[in-house]
Amino acid sequence: MLAYMRWHTIALPNDDVIPVKENAAWQYVSFLRTTGAPASKASSFVQACRFSHFALGVEGALNVVSSRRVCGLADIQLSGKREAKQARPLSVKEMQDLHRAAACVTSHLIDRVVASHLLLMAYCRCRHSDTLAVEDVLHDHSEGAGYVQLRTKYHKGSKSAAKKSLLLPIVGPSAGVGTPSWVQCWWETRKLARLPTEGKLNGPLMPAPSPHHMMTSGVQGL
């Protein structure tokens, strides 16, 4: 909104900024397009107008949100946004390094617990935030194969009230690209650290590590 006000002061010095006028907003988003502004700037302006109307009661802001030509041009500009640069996936070698780190009995237990937790997130295709409020942990194994399942209400898809009442299953296969089995490492290191491995949890799967607790829990030297 501040960028719009600055533009308005220069481009339309004889008009009041408020109430916001649809024609002025159209000129602004057109100006953004012709001057090569960042692809999301026009869309951000429309969102700011929506917030200004519903949260602040700014007069005329709803005219911008309701304008098909303003919103349409903003969407056209947004469609030209560059592809997001996401972090690359872990390589097979890096995954195998995590397997070895989780299984290394000469390493500190905290390091092994964290490494096995990273393996769980990788094989379950989940983010750390998905493991912050886990309802329960379930296991389904036969000889040599199986799955680990976490269930949580708090995930990136839980936006509506209906979805917030559903438990999202997060499932990972016990098979992996390294040895020993990541599930075995995860189970054994968590048992040593006195962390839950199955059943009801109702909290974070990976609590903040406590070195003092580790040293007083009968696992000194790990």
Disulfide bonds with the S-S distance in Angstrom:
none
